[in-house]
């Protein structure tokens, strides 16, 4: 493969499928809109929320 052929192949990307949970977005379309708009949608847990999760994990097992 020549260098120019290699460069052309490097520019091609195909996203076949994607799923997940994204902060501040109920669905994937909203997630990409937030990314395109440069929105910072990350939230932080309070100490009380983290401690409650730890207590629940100790009592009921890990939360998945």
Predicted model as a PDB file, atoms N, CA, C, CB and O in Angstrom, pLDDT in the B-factor column:
MODEL        1                                                                  
ATOM      1  N   UNK A   1       0.858  -1.176   0.000  1.00 57.00           N  
ATOM      2  CA  UNK A   1       0.000   0.000   0.000  1.00 57.00           C  
ATOM      3  C   UNK A   1       0.902   1.237   0.000  1.00 57.00           C  
ATOM      4  CB  UNK A   1      -0.975   0.000   1.236  1.00 57.00           C  
ATOM      5  O   UNK A   1       1.821   1.349   0.810  1.00 57.00           O  
ATOM      6  N   UNK A   2       0.628   2.141  -0.902  1.00 66.00           N  
ATOM      7  CA  UNK A   2       1.430   3.362  -0.970  1.00 66.00           C  
ATOM      8  C   UNK A   2       1.051   4.298   0.175  1.00 66.00           C  
ATOM      9  CB  UNK A   2       1.238   4.070  -2.335  1.00 66.00           C  
ATOM     10  O   UNK A   2       0.028   4.109   0.833  1.00 66.00           O  
ATOM     11  N   UNK A   3       1.871   5.287   0.400  1.00 66.00           N  
ATOM     12  CA  UNK A   3       1.632   6.244   1.471  1.00 66.00           C  
ATOM     13  C   UNK A   3       0.326   7.000   1.268  1.00 66.00           C  
ATOM     14  CB  UNK A   3       2.788   7.222   1.566  1.00 66.00           C  
ATOM     15  O   UNK A   3      -0.405   7.230   2.232  1.00 66.00           O  
ATOM     16  N   UNK A   4       0.015   7.393   0.026  1.00 67.00           N  
ATOM     17  CA  UNK A   4      -1.234   8.130  -0.224  1.00 67.00           C  
ATOM     18  C   UNK A   4      -2.450   7.230  -0.007  1.00 67.00           C  
ATOM     19  CB  UNK A   4      -1.248   8.699  -1.661  1.00 67.00           C  
ATOM     20  O   UNK A   4      -3.474   7.692   0.496  1.00 67.00           O  
ATOM     21  N   UNK A   5      -2.352   5.948  -0.380  1.00 65.00           N  
ATOM     22  CA  UNK A   5      -3.455   5.010  -0.123  1.00 65.00           C  
ATOM     23  C   UNK A   5      -3.663   4.844   1.378  1.00 65.00           C  
ATOM     24  CB  UNK A   5      -3.174   3.635  -0.781  1.00 65.00           C  
ATOM     25  O   UNK A   5      -4.797   4.783   1.851  1.00 65.00           O  
ATOM     26  N   UNK A   6      -2.565   4.770   2.120  1.00 61.00           N  
ATOM     27  CA  UNK A   6      -2.642   4.648   3.578  1.00 61.00           C  
ATOM     28  C   UNK A   6      -3.333   5.870   4.176  1.00 61.00           C  
ATOM     29  CB  UNK A   6      -1.231   4.480   4.187  1.00 61.00           C  
ATOM     30  O   UNK A   6      -4.202   5.732   5.038  1.00 61.00           O  
ATOM     31  N   UNK A   7      -2.954   7.058   3.726  1.00 65.00           N  
ATOM     32  CA  UNK A   7      -3.558   8.288   4.231  1.00 65.00           C  
ATOM     33  C   UNK A   7      -5.056   8.318   3.947  1.00 65.00           C  
ATOM     34  CB  UNK A   7      -2.878   9.512   3.606  1.00 65.00           C  
ATOM     35  O   UNK A   7      -5.826   8.748   4.807  1.00 65.00           O  
ATOM     36  N   UNK A   8      -5.493   7.876   2.774  1.00 63.00           N  
ATOM     37  CA  UNK A   8      -6.919   7.847   2.443  1.00 63.00           C  
ATOM     38  C   UNK A   8      -7.669   6.881   3.350  1.00 63.00           C  
ATOM     39  CB  UNK A   8      -7.122   7.455   0.974  1.00 63.00           C  
ATOM     40  O   UNK A   8      -8.792   7.174   3.758  1.00 63.00           O  
ATOM     41  N   UNK A   9      -7.079   5.745   3.673  1.00 62.00           N  
ATOM     42  CA  UNK A   9      -7.730   4.774   4.545  1.00 62.00           C  
ATOM     43  C   UNK A   9      -7.833   5.290   5.976  1.00 62.00           C  
ATOM     44  CB  UNK A   9      -6.971   3.454   4.520  1.00 62.00           C  
ATOM     45  O   UNK A   9      -8.790   4.963   6.678  1.00 62.00           O  
ATOM     46  N   UNK A  10      -6.879   6.079   6.415  1.00 65.00           N  
ATOM     47  CA  UNK A  10      -6.893   6.616   7.773  1.00 65.00           C  
ATOM     48  C   UNK A  10      -8.046   7.582   8.003  1.00 65.00           C  
ATOM     49  CB  UNK A  10      -5.584   7.310   8.066  1.00 65.00           C  
ATOM     50  O   UNK A  10      -8.460   7.767   9.147  1.00 65.00           O  
ATOM     51  N   UNK A  11      -8.572   8.193   6.971  1.00 68.00           N  
ATOM     52  CA  UNK A  11      -9.606   9.209   7.109  1.00 68.00           C  
ATOM     53  C   UNK A  11     -11.019   8.627   7.158  1.00 68.00           C  
ATOM     54  CB  UNK A  11      -9.504  10.186   5.974  1.00 68.00           C  
ATOM     55  O   UNK A  11     -11.978   9.367   7.373  1.00 68.00           O  
ATOM     56  N   UNK A  12     -11.161   7.332   6.964  1.00 72.00           N  
ATOM     57  CA  UNK A  12     -12.475   6.704   6.897  1.00 72.00           C  
ATOM     58  C   UNK A  12     -12.771   6.006   8.223  1.00 72.00           C  
ATOM     59  CB  UNK A  12     -12.549   5.699   5.715  1.00 72.00           C  
ATOM     60  O   UNK A  12     -11.997   5.167   8.684  1.00 72.00           O  
ATOM     61  N   UNK A  13     -13.902   6.367   8.825  1.00 75.00           N  
ATOM     62  CA  UNK A  13     -14.344   5.743  10.072  1.00 75.00           C  
ATOM     63  C   UNK A  13     -15.828   5.410   9.922  1.00 75.00           C  
ATOM     64  CB  UNK A  13     -14.090   6.684  11.315  1.00 75.00           C  
ATOM     65  O   UNK A  13     -16.601   6.205   9.387  1.00 75.00           O  
ATOM     66  N   UNK A  14     -16.209   4.245  10.393  1.00 76.00           N  
ATOM     67  CA  UNK A  14     -17.621   3.862  10.399  1.00 76.00           C  
ATOM     68  C   UNK A  14     -18.011   3.486  11.813  1.00 76.00           C  
ATOM     69  CB  UNK A  14     -17.897   2.687   9.416  1.00 76.00           C  
ATOM     70  O   UNK A  14     -17.407   2.595  12.410  1.00 76.00           O  
ATOM     71  N   UNK A  15     -19.022   4.160  12.357  1.00 77.00           N  
ATOM     72  CA  UNK A  15     -19.573   3.790  13.657  1.00 77.00           C  
ATOM     73  C   UNK A  15     -20.784   2.920  13.367  1.00 77.00           C  
ATOM     74  CB  UNK A  15     -19.953   5.061  14.533  1.00 77.00           C  
ATOM     75  O   UNK A  15     -21.781   3.390  12.818  1.00 77.00           O  
ATOM     76  N   UNK A  16     -20.693   1.657  13.737  1.00 82.00           N  
ATOM     77  CA  UNK A  16     -21.730   0.691  13.411  1.00 82.00           C  
ATOM     78  C   UNK A  16     -22.894   0.757  14.396  1.00 82.00           C  
ATOM     79  CB  UNK A  16     -21.147  -0.709  13.389  1.00 82.00           C  
ATOM     80  O   UNK A  16     -24.055   0.680  13.993  1.00 82.00           O  
ATOM     81  N   UNK A  17     -22.595   0.895  15.651  1.00 82.00           N  
ATOM     82  CA  UNK A  17     -23.648   0.964  16.653  1.00 82.00           C  
ATOM     83  C   UNK A  17     -23.089   1.474  17.958  1.00 82.00           C  
ATOM     84  CB  UNK A  17     -24.303  -0.400  16.852  1.00 82.00           C  
ATOM     85  O   UNK A  17     -21.892   1.356  18.220  1.00 82.00           O  
ATOM     86  N   UNK A  18     -23.955   2.041  18.778  1.00 79.00           N  
ATOM     87  CA  UNK A  18     -23.505   2.588  20.046  1.00 79.00           C  
ATOM     88  C   UNK A  18     -24.681   2.655  20.995  1.00 79.00           C  
ATOM     89  CB  UNK A  18     -22.867   3.981  19.862  1.00 79.00           C  
ATOM     90  O   UNK A  18     -25.797   2.991  20.600  1.00 79.00           O  
ATOM     91  N   UNK A  19     -24.421   2.333  22.241  1.00 81.00           N  
ATOM     92  CA  UNK A  19     -25.456   2.474  23.258  1.00 81.00           C  
ATOM     93  C   UNK A  19     -24.778   2.793  24.578  1.00 81.00           C  
ATOM     94  CB  UNK A  19     -26.330   1.183  23.368  1.00 81.00           C  
ATOM     95  O   UNK A  19     -23.568   2.615  24.720  1.00 81.00           O  
ATOM     96  N   UNK A  20     -25.538   3.252  25.522  1.00 82.00           N  
ATOM     97  CA  UNK A  20     -24.981   3.550  26.825  1.00 82.00           C  
ATOM     98  C   UNK A  20     -25.857   4.517  27.592  1.00 82.00           C  
ATOM     99  CB  UNK A  20     -23.590   4.109  26.685  1.00 82.00           C  
ATOM    100  O   UNK A  20     -26.941   4.895  27.149  1.00 82.00           O  
ATOM    101  N   UNK A  21     -25.359   4.905  28.749  1.00 86.00           N  
ATOM    102  CA  UNK A  21     -26.012   5.920  29.569  1.00 86.00           C  
ATOM    103  C   UNK A  21     -25.093   7.127  29.584  1.00 86.00           C  
ATOM    104  CB  UNK A  21     -26.312   5.399  31.028  1.00 86.00           C  
ATOM    105  O   UNK A  21     -23.902   7.011  29.870  1.00 86.00           O  
ATOM    106  N   UNK A  22     -25.653   8.281  29.276  1.00 88.00           N  
ATOM    107  CA  UNK A  22     -24.847   9.481  29.140  1.00 88.00           C  
ATOM    108  C   UNK A  22     -25.395  10.574  30.049  1.00 88.00           C  
ATOM    109  CB  UNK A  22     -24.815   9.955  27.674  1.00 88.00           C  
ATOM    110  O   UNK A  22     -26.604  10.799  30.082  1.00 88.00           O  
ATOM    111  N   UNK A  23     -24.519  11.255  30.787  1.00 86.00           N  
ATOM    112  CA  UNK A  23     -25.002  12.304  31.686  1.00 86.00           C  
ATOM    113  C   UNK A  23     -25.660  13.443  30.914  1.00 86.00           C  
ATOM    114  CB  UNK A  23     -23.852  12.846  32.532  1.00 86.00           C  
ATOM    115  O   UNK A  23     -25.123  13.935  29.921  1.00 86.00           O  
ATOM    116  N   UNK A  24     -26.815  13.841  31.383  1.00 90.00           N  
ATOM    117  CA  UNK A  24     -27.508  14.966  30.775  1.00 90.00           C  
ATOM    118  C   UNK A  24     -28.178  14.672  29.458  1.00 90.00           C  
ATOM    119  CB  UNK A  24     -26.573  16.059  30.585  1.00 90.00           C  
ATOM    120  O   UNK A  24     -28.596  15.596  28.760  1.00 90.00           O  
ATOM    121  N   UNK A  25     -28.293  13.382  29.093  1.00 93.00           N  
ATOM    122  CA  UNK A  25     -28.911  13.033  27.807  1.00 93.00           C  
ATOM    123  C   UNK A  25     -29.745  11.763  27.970  1.00 93.00           C  
ATOM    124  CB  UNK A  25     -27.828  12.839  26.701  1.00 93.00           C  
ATOM    125  O   UNK A  25     -29.217  10.722  28.361  1.00 93.00           O  
ATOM    126  N   UNK A  26     -31.024  11.840  27.677  1.00 92.00           N  
ATOM    127  CA  UNK A  26     -31.875  10.660  27.795  1.00 92.00           C  
ATOM    128  C   UNK A  26     -31.659   9.632  26.687  1.00 92.00           C  
ATOM    129  CB  UNK A  26     -33.308  11.080  27.802  1.00 92.00           C  
ATOM    130  O   UNK A  26     -32.063   8.477  26.818  1.00 92.00           O  
ATOM    131  N   UNK A  27     -31.017  10.058  25.592  1.00 90.00           N  
ATOM    132  CA  UNK A  27     -30.787   9.137  24.478  1.00 90.00           C  
ATOM    133  C   UNK A  27     -29.518   9.543  23.733  1.00 90.00           C  
ATOM    134  CB  UNK A  27     -32.007   9.119  23.513  1.00 90.00           C  
ATOM    135  O   UNK A  27     -28.925  10.586  24.011  1.00 90.00           O  
ATOM    136  N   UNK A  28     -29.116   8.710  22.790  1.00 88.00           N  
ATOM    137  CA  UNK A  28     -27.878   8.930  22.062  1.00 88.00           C  
ATOM    138  C   UNK A  28     -27.914  10.204  21.212  1.00 88.00           C  
ATOM    139  CB  UNK A  28     -27.587   7.737  21.183  1.00 88.00           C  
ATOM    140  O   UNK A  28     -26.908  10.907  21.110  1.00 88.00           O  
ATOM    141  N   UNK A  29     -29.052  10.501  20.611  1.00 91.00           N  
ATOM    142  CA  UNK A  29     -29.179  11.711  19.797  1.00 91.00           C  
ATOM    143  C   UNK A  29     -28.931  12.958  20.649  1.00 91.00           C  
ATOM    144  CB  UNK A  29     -30.579  11.778  19.141  1.00 91.00           C  
ATOM    145  O   UNK A  29     -28.225  13.876  20.230  1.00 91.00           O  
ATOM    146  N   UNK A  30     -29.513  12.979  21.839  1.00 93.00           N  
ATOM    147  CA  UNK A  30     -29.304  14.119  22.742  1.00 93.00           C  
ATOM    148  C   UNK A  30     -27.853  14.212  23.180  1.00 93.00           C  
ATOM    149  CB  UNK A  30     -30.213  14.006  23.971  1.00 93.00           C  
ATOM    150  O   UNK A  30     -27.312  15.310  23.317  1.00 93.00           O  
ATOM    151  N   UNK A  31     -27.217  13.064  23.401  1.00 91.00           N  
ATOM    152  CA  UNK A  31     -25.803  13.052  23.769  1.00 91.00           C  
ATOM    153  C   UNK A  31     -24.966  13.738  22.700  1.00 91.00           C  
ATOM    154  CB  UNK A  31     -25.312  11.614  23.984  1.00 91.00           C  
ATOM    155  O   UNK A  31     -24.151  14.607  23.013  1.00 91.00           O  
ATOM    156  N   UNK A  32     -25.161  13.351  21.428  1.00 90.00           N  
ATOM    157  CA  UNK A  32     -24.364  13.940  20.348  1.00 90.00           C  
ATOM    158  C   UNK A  32     -24.657  15.427  20.175  1.00 90.00           C  
ATOM    159  CB  UNK A  32     -24.628  13.205  19.036  1.00 90.00           C  
ATOM    160  O   UNK A  32     -23.766  16.201  19.827  1.00 90.00           O  
ATOM    161  N   UNK A  33     -25.907  15.826  20.419  1.00 95.00           N  
ATOM    162  CA  UNK A  33     -26.236  17.255  20.363  1.00 95.00           C  
ATOM    163  C   UNK A  33     -25.493  18.021  21.449  1.00 95.00           C  
ATOM    164  CB  UNK A  33     -27.754  17.469  20.509  1.00 95.00           C  
ATOM    165  O   UNK A  33     -25.003  19.125  21.211  1.00 95.00           O  
ATOM    166  N   UNK A  34     -25.410  17.433  22.646  1.00 94.00           N  
ATOM    167  CA  UNK A  34     -24.664  18.067  23.738  1.00 94.00           C  
ATOM    168  C   UNK A  34     -23.181  18.184  23.383  1.00 94.00           C  
ATOM    169  CB  UNK A  34     -24.835  17.266  25.046  1.00 94.00           C  
ATOM    170  O   UNK A  34     -22.560  19.218  23.631  1.00 94.00           O  
ATOM    171  N   UNK A  35     -22.618  17.123  22.802  1.00 92.00           N  
ATOM    172  CA  UNK A  35     -21.206  17.147  22.404  1.00 92.00           C  
ATOM    173  C   UNK A  35     -20.974  18.236  21.362  1.00 92.00           C  
ATOM    174  CB  UNK A  35     -20.768  15.768  21.848  1.00 92.00           C  
ATOM    175  O   UNK A  35     -20.032  19.021  21.477  1.00 92.00           O  
ATOM    176  N   UNK A  36     -21.836  18.283  20.344  1.00 95.00           N  
ATOM    177  CA  UNK A  36     -21.679  19.268  19.268  1.00 95.00           C  
ATOM    178  C   UNK A  36     -21.807  20.696  19.794  1.00 95.00           C  
ATOM    179  CB  UNK A  36     -22.718  19.023  18.167  1.00 95.00           C  
ATOM    180  O   UNK A  36     -21.155  21.612  19.294  1.00 95.00           O  
ATOM    181  N   UNK A  37     -22.657  20.875  20.811  1.00 96.00           N  
ATOM    182  CA  UNK A  37     -22.865  22.212  21.373  1.00 96.00           C  
ATOM    183  C   UNK A  37     -21.797  22.570  22.408  1.00 96.00           C  
ATOM    184  CB  UNK A  37     -24.251  22.303  22.010  1.00 96.00           C  
ATOM    185  O   UNK A  37     -21.760  23.699  22.898  1.00 96.00           O  
ATOM    186  N   UNK A  38     -20.930  21.612  22.740  1.00 95.00           N  
ATOM    187  CA  UNK A  38     -19.880  21.875  23.725  1.00 95.00           C  
ATOM    188  C   UNK A  38     -20.389  21.937  25.149  1.00 95.00           C  
ATOM    189  CB  UNK A  38     -19.190  23.154  23.398  1.00 95.00           C  
ATOM    190  O   UNK A  38     -19.755  22.553  26.006  1.00 95.00           O  
ATOM    191  N   UNK A  39     -21.527  21.309  25.416  1.00 94.00           N  
ATOM    192  CA  UNK A  39     -22.103  21.335  26.760  1.00 94.00           C  
ATOM    193  C   UNK A  39     -21.356  20.382  27.693  1.00 94.00           C  
ATOM    194  CB  UNK A  39     -23.594  20.966  26.710  1.00 94.00           C  
ATOM    195  O   UNK A  39     -21.027  19.258  27.315  1.00 94.00           O  
ATOM    196  N   UNK A  40     -21.097  20.841  28.900  1.00 92.00           N  
ATOM    197  CA  UNK A  40     -20.511  19.997  29.943  1.00 92.00           C  
ATOM    198  C   UNK A  40     -21.670  19.462  30.777  1.00 92.00           C  
ATOM    199  CB  UNK A  40     -19.467  20.796  30.837  1.00 92.00           C  
ATOM    200  O   UNK A  40     -22.263  20.201  31.562  1.00 92.00           O  
ATOM    201  N   UNK A  41     -21.991  18.195  30.612  1.00 91.00           N  
ATOM    202  CA  UNK A  41     -23.162  17.630  31.286  1.00 91.00           C  
ATOM    203  C   UNK A  41     -22.784  16.658  32.397  1.00 91.00           C  
ATOM    204  CB  UNK A  41     -24.046  16.928  30.280  1.00 91.00           C  
ATOM    205  O   UNK A  41     -23.638  15.928  32.899  1.00 91.00           O  
ATOM    206  N   UNK A  42     -21.524  16.644  32.780  1.00 87.00           N  
ATOM    207  CA  UNK A  42     -21.085  15.741  33.844  1.00 87.00           C  
ATOM    208  C   UNK A  42     -21.536  16.296  35.188  1.00 87.00           C  
ATOM    209  CB  UNK A  42     -19.539  15.551  33.817  1.00 87.00           C  
ATOM    210  O   UNK A  42     -21.391  17.486  35.466  1.00 87.00           O  
ATOM    211  N   UNK A  43     -22.080  15.423  36.007  1.00 85.00           N  
ATOM    212  CA  UNK A  43     -22.511  15.803  37.349  1.00 85.00           C  
ATOM    213  C   UNK A  43     -21.657  15.055  38.367  1.00 85.00           C  
ATOM    214  CB  UNK A  43     -24.028  15.500  37.562  1.00 85.00           C  
ATOM    215  O   UNK A  43     -21.000  14.067  38.037  1.00 85.00           O  
ATOM    216  N   UNK A  44     -21.675  15.528  39.585  1.00 89.00           N  
ATOM    217  CA  UNK A  44     -20.880  14.914  40.645  1.00 89.00           C  
ATOM    218  C   UNK A  44     -21.803  14.463  41.774  1.00 89.00           C  
ATOM    219  CB  UNK A  44     -19.804  15.903  41.176  1.00 89.00           C  
ATOM    220  O   UNK A  44     -22.804  15.113  42.073  1.00 89.00           O  
ATOM    221  N   UNK A  45     -21.448  13.343  42.391  1.00 89.00           N  
ATOM    222  CA  UNK A  45     -22.212  12.832  43.517  1.00 89.00           C  
ATOM    223  C   UNK A  45     -21.774  13.544  44.792  1.00 89.00           C  
ATOM    224  CB  UNK A  45     -22.037  11.301  43.654  1.00 89.00           C  
ATOM    225  O   UNK A  45     -20.603  13.879  44.971  1.00 89.00           O  
ATOM    226  N   UNK A  46     -22.743  13.763  45.668  1.00 92.00           N  
ATOM    227  CA  UNK A  46     -22.406  14.334  46.972  1.00 92.00           C  
ATOM    228  C   UNK A  46     -21.807  13.226  47.847  1.00 92.00           C  
ATOM    229  CB  UNK A  46     -23.672  14.974  47.658  1.00 92.00           C  
ATOM    230  O   UNK A  46     -21.956  12.041  47.550  1.00 92.00           O  
ATOM    231  N   UNK A  47     -21.147  13.617  48.898  1.00 92.00           N  
ATOM    232  CA  UNK A  47     -20.579  12.634  49.825  1.00 92.00           C  
ATOM    233  C   UNK A  47     -21.691  11.727  50.375  1.00 92.00           C  
ATOM    234  CB  UNK A  47     -19.831  13.348  50.991  1.00 92.00           C  
ATOM    235  O   UNK A  47     -21.489  10.520  50.509  1.00 92.00           O  
ATOM    236  N   UNK A  48     -22.849  12.293  50.690  1.00 93.00           N  
ATOM    237  CA  UNK A  48     -23.961  11.504  51.231  1.00 93.00           C  
ATOM    238  C   UNK A  48     -24.432  10.453  50.228  1.00 93.00           C  
ATOM    239  CB  UNK A  48     -25.130  12.422  51.615  1.00 93.00           C  
ATOM    240  O   UNK A  48     -24.729   9.322  50.614  1.00 93.00           O  
ATOM    241  N   UNK A  49     -24.503  10.813  48.945  1.00 91.00           N  
ATOM    242  CA  UNK A  49     -24.914   9.853  47.914  1.00 91.00           C  
ATOM    243  C   UNK A  49     -23.913   8.712  47.786  1.00 91.00           C  
ATOM    244  CB  UNK A  49     -25.076  10.557  46.565  1.00 91.00           C  
ATOM    245  O   UNK A  49     -24.303   7.553  47.645  1.00 91.00           O  
ATOM    246  N   UNK A  50     -22.628   9.038  47.834  1.00 89.00           N  
ATOM    247  CA  UNK A  50     -21.603   8.001  47.740  1.00 89.00           C  
ATOM    248  C   UNK A  50     -21.622   7.077  48.956  1.00 89.00           C  
ATOM    249  CB  UNK A  50     -20.225   8.637  47.593  1.00 89.00           C  
ATOM    250  O   UNK A  50     -21.465   5.863  48.826  1.00 89.00           O  
ATOM    251  N   UNK A  51     -21.815   7.659  50.132  1.00 90.00           N  
ATOM    252  CA  UNK A  51     -21.873   6.844  51.350  1.00 90.00           C  
ATOM    253  C   UNK A  51     -23.102   5.950  51.348  1.00 90.00           C  
ATOM    254  CB  UNK A  51     -21.878   7.737  52.596  1.00 90.00           C  
ATOM    255  O   UNK A  51     -23.029   4.803  51.791  1.00 90.00           O  
ATOM    256  N   UNK A  52     -24.227   6.451  50.860  1.00 90.00           N  
ATOM    257  CA  UNK A  52     -25.448   5.629  50.782  1.00 90.00           C  
ATOM    258  C   UNK A  52     -25.232   4.463  49.833  1.00 90.00           C  
ATOM    259  CB  UNK A  52     -26.660   6.477  50.319  1.00 90.00           C  
ATOM    260  O   UNK A  52     -25.688   3.354  50.111  1.00 90.00           O  
ATOM    261  N   UNK A  53     -24.563   4.683  48.741  1.00 86.00           N  
ATOM    262  CA  UNK A  53     -24.283   3.593  47.795  1.00 86.00           C  
ATOM    263  C   UNK A  53     -23.367   2.556  48.436  1.00 86.00           C  
ATOM    264  CB  UNK A  53     -23.640   4.144  46.497  1.00 86.00           C  
ATOM    265  O   UNK A  53     -23.570   1.354  48.263  1.00 86.00           O  
ATOM    266  N   UNK A  54     -22.366   3.015  49.171  1.00 86.00           N  
ATOM    267  CA  UNK A  54     -21.466   2.086  49.857  1.00 86.00           C  
ATOM    268  C   UNK A  54     -22.225   1.239  50.877  1.00 86.00           C  
ATOM    269  CB  UNK A  54     -20.331   2.855  50.552  1.00 86.00           C  
ATOM    270  O   UNK A  54     -22.010   0.031  50.968  1.00 86.00           O  
ATOM    271  N   UNK A  55     -23.109   1.871  51.637  1.00 87.00           N  
ATOM    272  CA  UNK A  55     -23.893   1.118  52.634  1.00 87.00           C  
ATOM    273  C   UNK A  55     -24.789   0.095  51.949  1.00 87.00           C  
ATOM    274  CB  UNK A  55     -24.750   2.078  53.497  1.00 87.00           C  
ATOM    275  O   UNK A  55     -24.894  -1.040  52.412  1.00 87.00           O  
ATOM    276  N   UNK A  56     -25.426   0.475  50.868  1.00 84.00           N  
ATOM    277  CA  UNK A  56     -26.305  -0.442  50.135  1.00 84.00           C  
ATOM    278  C   UNK A  56     -25.505  -1.607  49.568  1.00 84.00           C  
ATOM    279  CB  UNK A  56     -27.043   0.300  48.999  1.00 84.00           C  
ATOM    280  O   UNK A  56     -25.974  -2.745  49.595  1.00 84.00           O  
ATOM    281  N   UNK A  57     -24.314  -1.346  49.060  1.00 83.00           N  
ATOM    282  CA  UNK A  57     -23.479  -2.412  48.500  1.00 83.00           C  
ATOM    283  C   UNK A  57     -23.062  -3.393  49.586  1.00 83.00           C  
ATOM    284  CB  UNK A  57     -22.236  -1.822  47.813  1.00 83.00           C  
ATOM    285  O   UNK A  57     -23.008  -4.599  49.344  1.00 83.00           O  
ATOM    286  N   UNK A  58     -22.767  -2.891  50.779  1.00 81.00           N  
ATOM    287  CA  UNK A  58     -22.391  -3.779  51.874  1.00 81.00           C  
ATOM    288  C   UNK A  58     -23.565  -4.651  52.306  1.00 81.00           C  
ATOM    289  CB  UNK A  58     -21.874  -2.968  53.061  1.00 81.00           C  
ATOM    290  O   UNK A  58     -23.384  -5.821  52.644  1.00 81.00           O  
ATOM    291  N   UNK A  59     -24.768  -4.079  52.295  1.00 80.00           N  
ATOM    292  CA  UNK A  59     -25.953  -4.815  52.746  1.00 80.00           C  
ATOM    293  C   UNK A  59     -26.510  -5.748  51.678  1.00 80.00           C  
ATOM    294  CB  UNK A  59     -27.027  -3.844  53.174  1.00 80.00           C  
ATOM    295  O   UNK A  59     -26.879  -6.883  51.979  1.00 80.00           O  
ATOM    296  N   UNK A  60     -26.574  -5.280  50.434  1.00 82.00           N  
ATOM    297  CA  UNK A  60     -27.260  -6.034  49.382  1.00 82.00           C  
ATOM    298  C   UNK A  60     -26.347  -6.569  48.298  1.00 82.00           C  
ATOM    299  CB  UNK A  60     -28.292  -5.181  48.756  1.00 82.00           C  
ATOM    300  O   UNK A  60     -26.809  -7.294  47.418  1.00 82.00           O  
ATOM    301  N   UNK A  61     -25.085  -6.240  48.331  1.00 80.00           N  
ATOM    302  CA  UNK A  61     -24.156  -6.650  47.270  1.00 80.00           C  
ATOM    303  C   UNK A  61     -23.917  -5.499  46.313  1.00 80.00           C  
ATOM    304  CB  UNK A  61     -24.699  -7.876  46.504  1.00 80.00           C  
ATOM    305  O   UNK A  61     -24.604  -4.480  46.375  1.00 80.00           O  
ATOM    306  N   UNK A  62     -22.946  -5.659  45.430  1.00 74.00           N  
ATOM    307  CA  UNK A  62     -22.612  -4.568  44.508  1.00 74.00           C  
ATOM    308  C   UNK A  62     -23.802  -4.145  43.649  1.00 74.00           C  
ATOM    309  CB  UNK A  62     -21.459  -4.984  43.611  1.00 74.00           C  
ATOM    310  O   UNK A  62     -24.620  -4.968  43.236  1.00 74.00           O  
ATOM    311  N   UNK A  63     -23.873  -2.861  43.395  1.00 65.00           N  
ATOM    312  CA  UNK A  63     -24.938  -2.301  42.556  1.00 65.00           C  
ATOM    313  C   UNK A  63     -24.431  -2.303  41.117  1.00 65.00           C  
ATOM    314  CB  UNK A  63     -25.347  -0.840  43.021  1.00 65.00           C  
ATOM    315  O   UNK A  63     -23.367  -1.756  40.824  1.00 65.00           O  
ATOM    316  N   UNK A  64     -25.188  -2.913  40.236  1.00 65.00           N  
ATOM    317  CA  UNK A  64     -24.763  -2.958  38.827  1.00 65.00           C  
ATOM    318  C   UNK A  64     -25.707  -2.199  37.954  1.00 65.00           C  
ATOM    319  CB  UNK A  64     -24.657  -4.386  38.336  1.00 65.00           C  
ATOM    320  O   UNK A  64     -25.506  -2.130  36.741  1.00 65.00           O  
TER     321      UNK A  64                                                      
ENDMDL                                                                          
END                                                                             
